[in-house]
Amino acid sequence: MLIENQEEFSKKLPPDGRVLGLDVGETTIGLALSDAGRRIASPLSTIERTKFSKDMAKLESIVSSNKIVGLVIGYPINMDGSLGPRTQSTRTFVSNMGKHINLPMLLWDERLSTMAVERMMLEADMSRKRRAELVDKLAASYMLQGYLDNAKNSGA
């Protein structure tokens, strides 16, 4: 079930439990996982996108095995705040995902998350190949940490 604002989303979650962050791209889905107290986000894995049904089977398995209580999905808003084709693609993905995973879901502004992660990896002098392997799950972690910090600071 897609919930439009953070406060409402946070109210739907139990006091403790892990939240899964998703960075949904055209070819991959980066995944990050919070701790049960929802203080720290950690990169989890990357799903190479194939067929939607196969992607959902992998996500459902991850949700089940990690006892996920909610999903925070990166929402690719343009830098000027407008909504582009990627935002519609993400909304469609979330709508379809909601037919398979019955948990609270929140779209979270992910502007600059990939850019920030790329900059950190460049500063760490990672190879292009290594950056490509890590960027999606690190971007998911960066985005999820933004939600966790905001929820903690707003008391939500």
C-alpha positions, 0 to 999 in steps of 0.5 A: 500500500503506497502512502504519500507522506512520511508521517503517515508511513511511519505511523503504519510501521510497528515500533521495531522492525527492518525497513527495506530501501529500493533504488529502482533503475531500468536494469537493476534494483539496488537494495538497502536494509535498516537495522530493527531499531531503524537507525542505520541503513546498510547496503544489501544487494542488487537485483539484476532486472529481468522479468517482473515476476522474477524480480518480485519473487526475489524481492518477496524472498528478501522481504520474508527472510529479513522480516521487513515491515515497510519499503522506502522506494527512491523517487527520481524527481528532477532537480527542478522538482518536476516529475519526468518519465522515470518518476512515472516508471517508478510509480508504475513499478510500485503500483505493480509491486503492491499487488505482490507485497502487502506492506506500507510503501513510501516514495522518497525523494532520491535527488543527488543520492547516486551523484553523492555515492559516485563522488564518494567512490571516486574520492576512494579511488575505486575502479570503474568496474567496482563502482558499477558493482556497488553504485545501486545498493550504495545509492539505496543505502544513502537514500534509506539513511536519509529517510531514517534520519528524517524520521528520527529528527521529525519524531515520526 
